[in-house]
Amino acid sequence: MPALTQTRVNPDQVLRSRLEGLSASDREYWAFRGNSRRGHAHALFQYPAMMVPQMQGELIRAVIAARPGVTSAFDPFVGSGTTLTESMIHGFRFTGWDINPLAILLCLTKAGPFYPAALAKKFREIMRQVDADRSTELETELPRLEKWFRRDVAVDLSRIRRAVRSEGAIWARRFFWVALAEAARLSCNSRTSTFKLHLRSKQDLLSHRPSPLQIFEEAVERNIRHFETQCSLLKESTLITRGRYIHPIQIRLRDATKQQHNPNPTSGHDLLISSPPYGDNKSTVPYGQYSYLPLNWIDGEDIVENWDSGWLKSTHEIDTRSLGGVLARNVDPIGELSALSPAFRGVESALKTYPRDRIKRVGIFCRDLNRCLNPILDEMRPGAYLVWTVGNRRVGGVSIPLDRILTDLLTARGCQQVAELGRRIVSKRMAVKNSVTDTMRAESVLVFRK
């Protein structure tokens, strides 16, 4: 009787087949129209351009099907923590980076611990202190405070801040800081129809009568319910012990372009799943501006040790520290991009007749994105999967093929492309147009293997 031969399954083929099969069965599958609701920990805070949780979950399950031994995930642009929350639901250890302190606060909070009953008790004490507080002293050093907040609003936010500061447990303070950030965001004098700081009209300001206390109270009560649901989900999968997630989570306020001194690839991650910025924050999504006012009401020491107040020295500081944020840097390294990426060379050619600031802005952003890749790949194990969701914006009418540029840069580093998917954006909250560029209505999901 002839010996049986065992066919080795190729994980890349399994992953590609699953992803493309979902697309083949439904051309609009990856749009997640009508199926993008944010629940449990995903719903703690409204943050710009959040990823669709259901899509991230589907991508993670596809990777697990191809390679069941995946145990750890990494997101170097962690934002509000969509990948973090989905990674926890799937039982991974997780590392996340971001340049925005508000994003770090959100992720630290979403990482737990999950003590909804204790939070409800602590909340009652906080509200008791707020009700008893008759001080009109203002608890912020925000420049030009009167421009962004009415005096009565600032007094109420100060009362909340004093009460939150009195809480002894840092995990609880972080939870309440998130609700205070929501109260500051919705009670300020800036329009909520845009992510940029933009004063309401005089007529709108006359009719705008927010109650920070009511917003804070409603946010806390809603978020406690979300924590209860998150806790139940983790309990069902035995991923929580005494209110704490059982696997390590590391959240770091970090510039992704900075190389670590002694990376150890053997102790890295199995899966990267991320969505980097699609351009510099000034011309795409100004995450820093959006976060500036809320952060001025939060104790930075509860976000990161050795907090540097320089993060808030201007409304643009966080965006300036982000990818492509400093245009004054030497632009010579753009030549390196041209050598690595034929797609970028095409952008240079297409923009050569436009004002110099167009190619300079695009080039410096792409240069900074390129600088991220070595530190990011240092975090990944050999053979790890890299799942990137990117969008191609337009500058001066010229399409900037970020998907092709990123593909070139990863391929130049020896990464192998496994699959590529297209998806329409139907629910991702982001500006359709701004004064510098049109933003995108579609995205690409690029899957690589290190």
MIGUGU-801061 format. One record per residue (C-alpha): z, x, y; residue number from 1. Coordinates in Angstrom, 1 decimal. Each point is the difference from the previous one (the first is absolute). Example, Ala and Ser with C-alpha at 12.3 -4.5 7.8 and 13.67 -1.06 7.14 Angstrom:
BEGIN
Z	X	Y	seq
7.8	12.3	-4.5	1
-0.7	1.4	3.4	2
***
This chain:
BEGIN
Z	X	Y	seq
0.0	0.0	0.0	1
-1.0	1.6	3.3	2
2.7	1.0	2.4	3
0.6	-2.4	2.9	4
-0.8	1.5	3.4	5
2.1	-1.0	3.0	6
-1.9	-0.5	3.3	7
1.9	1.4	3.0	8
0.3	-2.5	2.8	9
-1.1	1.3	3.4	10
2.5	-1.3	2.6	11
-2.6	0.3	2.8	12
-2.3	-2.3	-1.9	13
2.8	-2.5	-0.7	14
1.0	0.0	3.7	15
-3.5	-0.3	1.3	16
-0.9	-2.7	-2.5	17
3.0	-2.1	0.9	18
-0.5	0.3	3.8	19
-3.7	-0.6	-0.1	20
0.5	-2.9	-2.5	21
2.2	-1.8	2.4	22
-2.7	0.4	2.7	23
-2.7	-1.2	-2.3	24
1.9	-3.1	-1.0	25
0.5	-0.9	3.7	26
-1.8	1.7	2.8	27
2.8	-1.0	2.4	28
2.8	1.0	-2.4	29
1.3	2.9	2.1	30
0.1	-2.1	3.2	31
2.9	-1.9	-1.4	32
-0.9	-3.1	2.1	33
2.8	-2.5	-0.3	34
2.1	2.3	-2.1	35
1.4	2.5	2.4	36
3.3	-1.6	0.9	37
2.9	2.4	0.7	38
3.2	-0.8	-1.8	39
3.4	1.6	-0.9	40
0.3	3.5	1.5	41
-3.6	0.0	1.2	42
0.9	-2.6	2.6	43
2.9	1.6	1.8	44
-2.0	0.9	3.1	45
-3.4	-0.5	1.6	46
-1.6	3.4	0.3	47
-3.6	0.8	1.1	48
-2.9	0.2	-2.6	49
2.2	-0.5	-3.1	50
-1.6	0.4	-3.4	51
-0.4	-3.1	-2.2	52
2.9	0.2	-2.6	53
-2.0	-1.7	-2.7	54
-2.8	2.5	0.3	55
2.3	3.0	-0.2	56
1.7	-1.6	-3.1	57
-3.4	-0.5	-1.6	58
-1.0	3.6	0.6	59
3.3	1.2	-1.4	60
-0.4	-2.1	-3.2	61
-3.6	1.3	-0.4	62
1.3	3.6	0.1	63
2.8	-0.8	-2.5	64
-2.5	-1.6	-2.4	65
-2.1	3.2	0.1	66
3.0	2.4	-0.1	67
3.2	-1.7	-1.2	68
2.1	3.1	0.6	69
0.0	-0.4	3.8	70
3.6	0.2	1.3	71
-0.2	1.0	3.6	72
-2.0	-0.9	3.1	73
-0.5	1.5	3.4	74
-1.2	-1.4	3.4	75
-0.4	2.5	2.8	76
-0.7	-2.7	2.6	77
2.7	-2.5	-1.2	78
0.0	-2.3	3.0	79
2.0	-3.2	-0.6	80
0.5	0.9	-3.7	81
-2.5	-2.2	-1.9	82
-0.7	2.8	-2.5	83
3.8	0.7	-0.2	84
0.9	-3.6	-0.9	85
-2.8	-0.3	-2.6	86
1.0	3.4	-1.5	87
3.5	-1.2	-0.4	88
-1.1	-3.2	-1.7	89
-1.9	2.1	-2.4	90
2.9	2.3	-0.7	91
-1.2	3.2	1.6	92
1.8	2.7	1.8	93
-1.4	0.3	3.5	94
-0.5	2.3	2.9	95
-1.3	-1.2	3.4	96
-0.8	1.7	3.3	97
-0.8	-1.3	3.4	98
-0.1	1.3	3.6	99
1.5	-3.2	1.4	100
3.8	-0.4	0.1	101
-0.3	-3.8	-0.2	102
-2.0	0.3	-3.2	103
2.7	2.2	-1.4	104
2.7	-2.5	0.9	105
-1.9	-2.8	-1.7	106
-0.5	2.0	-3.2	107
3.6	1.2	-0.2	108
1.1	-3.6	0.3	109
-2.5	-1.2	-2.6	110
1.2	2.7	-2.4	111
3.4	-1.8	-0.2	112
2.8	-0.3	-1.0	113
-0.3	-3.7	-0.5	114
3.3	-1.7	0.7	115
-1.1	-3.4	1.5	116
3.5	-1.6	-0.3	117
1.6	3.0	1.7	118
-2.6	-0.1	2.7	119
0.7	-3.7	0.6	120
3.7	0.7	0.4	121
-0.7	3.0	2.4	122
-2.4	-2.2	2.0	123
2.7	-2.5	0.6	124
2.2	2.7	1.4	125
-2.8	1.4	2.2	126
-0.6	-3.4	1.5	127
3.7	-0.5	0.6	128
0.0	3.2	2.0	129
-3.1	-1.0	1.9	130
1.5	-3.4	0.9	131
3.2	1.7	1.2	132
-1.8	2.7	2.0	133
-0.1	-0.8	3.8	134
-1.1	3.4	1.1	135
-3.2	0.3	2.1	136
-0.3	3.7	-0.5	137
-3.5	1.0	-1.2	138
-0.3	2.0	-3.2	139
-3.3	1.8	0.4	140
-1.5	2.8	2.0	141
-3.4	-1.5	0.1	142
-1.8	1.1	3.2	143
-1.1	-2.9	2.2	144
2.0	-2.4	-2.1	145
-0.6	-2.8	2.5	146
-3.7	0.2	-0.6	147
0.3	-0.7	-3.7	148
3.1	-2.2	-0.3	149
1.5	-2.7	2.2	150
3.6	0.8	0.9	151
1.5	-2.8	-2.1	152
-2.1	1.0	-3.0	153
1.2	3.7	0.3	154
3.6	-1.2	0.3	155
-0.3	-2.0	-3.3	156
-1.8	2.9	-1.8	157
2.8	2.3	1.2	158
2.6	-2.3	-1.5	159
-1.8	0.0	-3.3	160
-0.3	3.8	0.1	161
3.8	0.5	0.6	162
0.8	-2.4	-2.9	163
-2.4	1.8	-2.4	164
1.4	3.4	1.0	165
3.5	-1.2	-1.1	166
-1.2	-0.5	-3.6	167
1.2	2.9	-2.1	168
-2.6	0.1	-2.8	169
-3.3	1.7	1.0	170
-2.0	-2.1	-2.5	171
1.2	-3.2	1.6	172
-0.6	1.4	3.6	173
-3.6	0.7	-1.0	174
-0.4	-3.5	-1.3	175
1.3	-1.4	3.3	176
-2.0	2.5	2.1	177
-3.2	-1.5	-1.5	178
1.0	-3.4	1.2	179
0.9	1.4	3.4	180
-3.5	1.6	0.1	181
-1.5	-3.4	-0.6	182
2.1	-1.5	2.8	183
-1.0	2.7	2.4	184
-3.7	-0.3	-0.9	185
-0.1	-3.8	0.5	186
2.2	-0.1	3.1	187
-1.6	2.7	2.0	188
-2.5	-0.5	2.9	189
-2.9	1.5	-1.9	190
-2.6	-2.3	-1.5	191
0.3	-0.5	-3.8	192
-3.8	-0.7	-0.3	193
-0.7	3.8	0.1	194
1.7	3.0	-1.6	195
-0.3	1.9	3.3	196
2.7	-0.4	2.7	197
-1.6	-2.4	2.4	198
2.1	-2.1	2.4	199
-0.3	-3.7	-0.2	200
-1.6	-1.8	3.0	201
2.2	-1.1	2.8	202
-0.4	-3.6	-1.1	203
0.8	0.8	-3.6	204
3.1	1.9	1.1	205
1.3	-3.1	1.8	206
-0.3	-2.1	-3.1	207
1.2	2.7	-2.4	208
3.6	-0.8	-0.7	209
0.9	1.8	-3.3	210
3.5	-0.1	-1.5	211
0.6	3.5	-1.6	212
3.2	-1.4	-1.7	213
-2.0	-2.8	-1.7	214
-2.8	2.3	-1.0	215
2.5	2.6	-1.4	216
2.0	-2.7	-1.9	217
-3.2	-1.6	-1.5	218
-1.3	3.5	-1.0	219
3.2	1.0	-1.7	220
0.3	-3.3	-1.9	221
-3.7	0.2	-1.1	222
0.3	3.6	-1.0	223
3.2	-0.6	-2.1	224
-2.1	-2.6	-1.9	225
-2.7	2.5	-0.5	226
2.5	2.6	-1.3	227
1.3	-2.6	-2.4	228
-3.5	-0.5	-1.4	229
-0.6	3.7	-0.1	230
3.3	0.6	-1.9	231
-1.0	-2.7	-2.5	232
-3.4	1.6	-0.6	233
1.5	3.4	-0.7	234
2.7	-1.5	-2.2	235
-2.6	-1.8	-2.2	236
-1.5	3.4	-0.8	237
3.4	1.7	-0.3	238
-0.9	2.3	2.9	239
3.3	-0.5	1.9	240
3.6	0.9	-0.8	241
2.8	-1.3	2.2	242
-2.4	-0.8	2.7	243
-1.7	3.4	0.1	244
-3.6	0.8	-1.2	245
0.3	2.3	-3.0	246
-2.7	2.6	0.9	247
0.0	2.5	2.8	248
-1.6	-0.9	3.3	249
-0.7	2.6	2.8	250
-1.1	-1.2	3.4	251
-0.7	2.8	2.6	252
-0.9	0.0	3.7	253
-2.7	2.6	-0.3	254
-3.3	1.2	1.5	255
-2.3	-0.1	-3.0	256
-2.1	2.9	1.4	257
2.9	2.5	-0.5	258
-0.1	2.1	-3.1	259
3.2	0.4	-1.9	260
1.0	3.6	-0.8	261
0.6	-0.3	-3.7	262
-1.8	-3.0	-1.6	263
0.6	-0.5	-3.7	264
-3.0	-1.8	-1.5	265
1.7	-0.2	-3.5	266
2.6	-2.4	1.4	267
-2.4	-2.1	2.1	268
-1.2	-3.6	-0.2	269
-2.3	-1.8	-2.4	270
-1.6	-2.4	2.5	271
-0.8	0.1	3.7	272
-0.7	-3.5	1.4	273
-0.4	0.0	3.8	274
-2.0	-1.2	3.0	275
-0.2	2.7	2.7	276
-0.8	-0.9	3.6	277
-3.7	-0.7	0.6	278
0.0	1.9	3.3	279
2.2	1.3	2.7	280
2.6	-2.6	1.1	281
-1.3	-0.3	3.5	282
-3.4	-1.4	-1.2	283
1.2	-1.8	-3.1	284
3.5	-1.3	-0.7	285
2.7	1.3	2.4	286
2.9	0.0	-2.4	287
2.1	2.0	2.4	288
-0.4	-2.3	2.9	289
0.8	-2.9	-2.2	290
3.2	1.7	-1.2	291
1.2	1.4	3.4	292
2.0	-2.9	1.4	293
1.8	-0.9	-3.3	294
0.9	3.6	-0.6	295
1.7	0.2	3.4	296
2.6	-2.5	-1.2	297
0.8	1.8	-3.3	298
2.2	3.0	-0.8	299
-2.4	2.7	-1.0	300
2.7	1.8	-2.0	301
-0.1	-2.9	-2.5	302
-3.7	0.8	-0.6	303
0.1	3.7	-0.3	304
2.7	2.7	0.3	305
-0.3	2.2	3.1	306
-1.8	-2.7	1.8	307
-2.2	1.3	2.9	308
-0.1	-2.3	2.9	309
-3.4	1.6	0.9	310
-1.6	-2.5	-2.3	311
0.5	-2.5	2.7	312
-0.7	2.0	3.1	313
-3.0	-2.1	0.8	314
-1.8	-3.1	-1.3	315
-2.7	2.3	-1.5	316
2.1	2.7	-1.5	317
-0.1	-1.2	-3.6	318
-3.7	-0.7	0.2	319
-0.5	3.5	1.5	320
1.8	1.5	-3.0	321
-2.3	-1.9	-2.4	322
-3.4	1.0	-1.4	323
-2.4	0.8	2.7	324
2.6	-0.7	2.7	325
-0.3	3.3	2.0	326
-3.5	0.4	1.4	327
1.0	3.2	1.9	328
0.1	2.0	-3.3	329
-2.7	2.6	-0.6	330
-2.9	-1.8	-1.6	331
-1.6	3.0	-1.7	332
1.3	-1.1	-3.5	333
-2.6	-2.8	0.3	334
-2.4	2.7	-1.2	335
1.9	0.1	-3.3	336
-0.4	-3.7	-0.4	337
-3.7	0.3	0.4	338
-0.1	2.6	-2.8	339
2.1	-2.2	-2.3	340
-1.5	-3.4	0.7	341
-3.7	-0.9	0.3	342
1.1	-3.5	1.1	343
1.9	1.5	2.9	344
-3.1	2.1	0.9	345
-1.9	-3.3	0.2	346
2.7	-1.4	2.5	347
-0.4	3.1	2.1	348
-3.7	-0.5	0.2	349
0.2	-3.7	0.7	350
2.5	0.5	2.9	351
-1.6	3.1	1.6	352
-1.6	-2.1	2.8	353
3.2	-1.9	0.7	354
2.8	1.2	2.4	355
1.8	3.0	-1.4	356
3.3	-1.8	-0.4	357
-1.5	-2.2	-2.8	358
-0.7	2.8	-2.5	359
3.1	1.8	1.2	360
2.3	-3.0	-0.8	361
-1.7	-0.6	-3.3	362
-0.1	3.7	-0.9	363
3.7	0.7	0.7	364
1.1	-3.1	-2.0	365
-2.1	1.1	-3.0	366
1.2	3.6	0.4	367
3.6	-1.2	-0.1	368
-0.8	-2.2	-3.1	369
-1.5	3.0	-1.6	370
3.2	2.0	0.7	371
2.0	-2.6	-1.8	372
-1.8	0.3	-3.3	373
1.5	3.4	-1.2	374
3.6	-1.1	0.7	375
-0.7	-3.3	-1.7	376
-1.7	1.5	-3.0	377
2.9	2.4	-0.4	378
2.2	-3.1	-0.7	379
-2.3	-1.1	-2.9	380
0.0	1.1	-3.6	381
-3.3	1.3	-1.5	382
-1.9	-3.0	-1.3	383
1.8	-2.4	2.3	384
-2.0	-3.0	1.4	385
-0.5	-0.4	3.7	386
-0.8	-3.5	1.3	387
-1.0	-0.1	3.7	388
-0.8	-3.1	2.0	389
-2.0	0.8	3.1	390
-2.1	-1.8	2.6	391
-3.1	1.2	2.0	392
0.3	-0.8	3.7	393
-2.7	0.3	2.6	394
0.1	2.3	3.0	395
-2.6	-0.6	2.8	396
-2.0	-2.1	-2.5	397
0.0	2.8	-2.6	398
1.6	-0.6	-3.3	399
2.6	2.6	-1.0	400
-0.2	0.2	-3.8	401
3.6	0.9	-0.7	402
-0.5	-0.9	-3.7	403
-2.8	2.6	-0.3	404
1.8	2.6	2.0	405
3.2	-0.4	-2.1	406
-2.1	0.2	-3.1	407
-1.6	3.2	1.2	408
3.4	1.6	0.8	409
1.6	-0.9	-3.3	410
-3.1	1.1	-2.0	411
0.1	3.3	1.8	412
3.5	0.4	-1.3	413
-1.1	-0.6	-3.6	414
1.1	-3.6	-0.3	415
-2.2	-2.2	-2.2	416
-1.1	-3.5	1.1	417
0.8	-2.7	-2.5	418
-1.0	-3.2	1.7	419
-0.7	-1.7	3.4	420
0.5	-3.6	0.9	421
-0.8	-2.0	3.1	422
2.1	-2.8	1.5	423
-0.3	-2.3	2.9	424
3.0	-0.2	2.3	425
1.2	-3.6	0.3	426
3.7	0.3	0.6	427
0.9	3.5	1.2	428
1.4	-0.5	3.5	429
-1.8	2.4	2.3	430
-2.0	-0.1	3.2	431
-3.6	-1.0	-0.4	432
-1.1	1.9	3.1	433
1.5	2.2	2.7	434
-1.2	1.8	3.1	435
-1.1	3.1	-1.9	436
-1.4	-1.1	-3.3	437
-0.7	-3.0	-2.3	438
2.4	0.0	-2.9	439
-1.1	-0.8	-3.5	440
-0.4	-3.2	-2.0	441
-0.4	1.7	-3.4	442
1.8	2.8	-1.9	443
-0.8	2.3	-2.9	444
2.4	0.9	-2.8	445
-0.7	3.5	-1.2	446
1.5	1.2	-3.3	447
0.1	3.7	-0.8	448
1.7	2.2	-2.6	449
1.6	3.3	1.0	450
***
